[in-house]
Amino acid sequence: MDLAFTPEEQKFREEVRAWVRENLPQEIAHKVHNALHLTREDMQRWAKILGKKGWLGYGWPKQFGGPGWSAVQKHLFEEETALAGAPRIIPFGPVMVAPVIMAFGSPEQQKRFLPGIASGEVWWSQGYSEPGSGSDLASVKTRAERKGDHYIVNGQKTWTTLAQYGDWIFCLVRTSTEGKPQTGISFLLIDMKSPGVTVRPIIMLDGGHEVNEVFFDNVEVPAENLIGEENKGWTYAKHLLSHERTNIADVNRAKRELERLKRIAKSEGVYSDMRFRDEIAKLEVDVVALEMLVLRVLSAEKSGKNPLDIAALLKIKGSEIQQRYTELMMQAAGPYASPFIQEAMAAGYQGEYVGAAYLAPLAASYFNMRKTTIYGGSNEVQRNIVAQTVLG
């Protein structure tokens, strides 16, 4: 197993780094490096810049308008953009639903939906989880009943990330109650501007509006928006979830946030505390180990071998690391990392106990990261998957 990058791969890295340095708006990079709030305009601005270059669908094959990069090139692109302070690509369109449309959609669906995803013009949301159906997606109850050339959709989705910005949503819907629960699920694309679609905010512990409830009340969806075959949606969902769980690992963001943790610790005078340095060192070892695991997969793919089915393992370790670095940042800042009222901060309030500006978002980040070990399939469920598929 050779984990070293070739001269050609190193040259590719330099080209990506130079392009990102020239094209990433610095005001957006500043927000990312300091965990400040990114607006819809910030995120879509960067998406459109990538789209114009042909890099928003950086994992796409050339036949669908992507760059046709190797697995190693995709990794290097992700690393360079993360370290430069680029926002994470909102994955629901280019990383999640697009591969499903490519693999299982009709040529007409590919022609209709992929260009808007590749350009960054169309914002997609994911409709999987429901009240009572999170990690157990096979129990979804949102119903889609065929009526002529339409489906009538009724039900509710929850924890729908950034659905307040969504133009379209891909949903798992129940089209049959016969047989095993998995066999009655279909994969449907729904225009969120359709009558009967209602989005209600869920305000999180950090005061932010990142997730939502989405209600469907007799929503008419053209039958041509069904991906693949009716009642085969579970197969398509599993294809998508492997992309989601690998994306959640996000080792490159962890490397960037590790450096931010060190900066905060030095600024707050705790970097010289050997016990605190030990915690940083243990975290850094785990980040390096996660990166080696990713590179091991890339090495296997490059050599034509079948890598281990370790998407679940990547998700477990990556999500735990995200929680640990936000917790250590809180510890480094001490009382200056106490929660704040977003409206007051947005208005410019600086109370007598508010520390440096870079400390203000720490509590919000800490609270937000509590979710990472739950979404995409809880880590308890993922450990069962690892036990079955990897350990045998």
Summary of the structure (lengths in Angstrom):
residues: 392
radius of gyration: 21.5
end to end distance: 23.0
largest distance: 70.2
contacts: 1265
relative contact order: 0.10
helix: 55%
strand: 14%
